């Protein structure tokens, strides 16, 4: 009986961890609204990252509470904490 209990607990824990992952999407643009192709987006303190496409769009998977770091040559680095929304943080 204890084995079943521990197995169920383990299943619920793994579901909870999986549920915290979010797919974040958005567009990186300059102050005038022009898209920035090739901007780097990295989940802080990890090796998870991506780059924007020709239209400045990106998609990355991360957890609520983690921080995304946006960098582009000639621009100031921006850090944004992931909240519950999944678009345009």
N, C-alpha and C positions, 0 to 999 in steps of 0.2 A: 504494500500500500504506500509506503514511504517513497519507493522508486517512482510510482505513478505521480505522486504529488510533486516530486522534484522535476520530473520530466515535464509536467504541465507548467510549472513555474518557469523552467528554462524556455519553453515555447513562448510564453507570454512576454518574457524579457526580450527575446529576439524579435518578436513582433513590435514591441515598443521601440526598440532601437531602429528598426527599419522604418517605422512610421515617422521618425523624426527627420529623415532625409527629405529634402525638398529639391525640386528642379527649379532653379532660379533662371529667369530669362529677362532680357532687357536690351537697351540700346545705349551705347556710349557715344556722347556727342560733345562738341565744344560749346562755348557760351552763346554762339550764334545759332546753334541747333544743327550744325553740320555733323554728319556721322564721322566717327574716327575708326577707320578700318585698321586692323592690326593692333588694337589696344590689348594689353595683357590683363587678365583677371585671374587672381590666384586666391585660394582659400588660405588665409594667414596661418603660418606655422605648419603647412602641409606641402605635399608635392602635387596637389590637385590644382589644375589650372586650365585655362582656355584662352583663345584670342577672338576678337570680334571679326566678323566677316566684312565683306566689301561695304555693306550698309550699316556697319557699326553694331550689328546684333550679336548677342552671345547667349549661350545656355551652359549652365554649370550645376552640378549636384553638390549640395552641402547641407549641413544641419542648422536648425534654428539655434541662434546664439553664436555661431561662428562668424568670422569677419572676412569679407571679401576685400581684396586690395586691388585697386585699379591703377595701372601705370601706362603712360604713353610718353614717348620721347618729346621733350619740350613742354610738358604739362606737369602740374603739381600732382603728386600721388594722393589718391583719395581712398579712405577706408570706410566701409559701410557694414554695420552689423546686420545679420540676417534676422528678420522678425518673422511673423507668421505669414505675411504676403509673399508671393512668389514672382512678382513682376515689378520691375523698375524700382528696386530698392535704392 
